[in-house]
Structures are given as C-alpha cells and as structure tokens.
Amino acid sequence: MNKKTLEICASTGLVFLMIVLLILVQTEAPEPLRPAGFVLAVLAFMILMGLAGFGLMKVEA
C-alpha cells in the first residue's frame, strides 16, 4: 500500500468512527451528559487523527 492509500483509508475509518461515537452519545448518554459526550467524541477524533498523521509521517513515500 502506498502512503496516499493509507491516508485515505485512515481518514475514512476515523470519520466513520466519529459518526458511530456521535450516534452512541445521542442514543445512549443521559440528556444532561450529552454535550460533554459530543465534546469527548470530537476530542477523541482529533487526537486519533493527529496520531494517524504522525504515523503516516513515518511511512515511506
């Protein structure tokens, strides 16, 4: 796999993970905790995307 394909797959997978997390927060979290759940889901997405970016920097072009 080349670097471009890995980048597309990682980004797509992380977006789907974020969508699943947002749906879980909407359906499973109690009403008062939903705003915090949305913030945590977006924060987790940002951290994982950053880690994926650092991992992709190590991949040879």
N, C-alpha and C positions, 0 to 999 in steps of 0.2 A: 504494500500500500504506500502510496506517496503521501507527502505532507498535506497536500490540498484535500485529498480524500479523507484523511484523518481529521482535519479541521472541520469539514462539512459534517461528518458523522458525529463528532463530539458535540458540535453546536446543536445539531438536530436532536440528539439524545438528551442534552441538557435542557432544551426548550420543552421537550415532552415531559421531562421530569418536573420542571417547574409547573407545567399545566396540571399534572397529576397532584402535586402538592397543593396548588391553589384549590383544586376541586375537593381534596380531602379536608382542607381547612374550612371550606364553605359548607360541607356536608356534615363533618364530624365534630368540629370545635363548638363549644358553647358560645352563645351570642356575645357575651362580654369579652371573650378572648379572641374573637375573630380578627380584629385589627392587628393584634400582636402576632397572630399566626400568619397573616399575609406578609407582615414585615419580615418575619423569620424565614418564610419561604423565598422571598426575593433576596434576602441576605445570603441564604444558602446557595441560591443560583449564582449570585455574584462571586462568592468565594470559590465555588466549584468551577466557574468559567475562568477565573483567574488561574486556578491550579491547572486547568487544562491548557491554558495558554503557556504557562511555564513548562509544562510537559512537552508541548509542541515545539518549543524553542530548542529542546534537546534532540529532536528528530532531525536527521539529515535531509536536506533538500534533495 
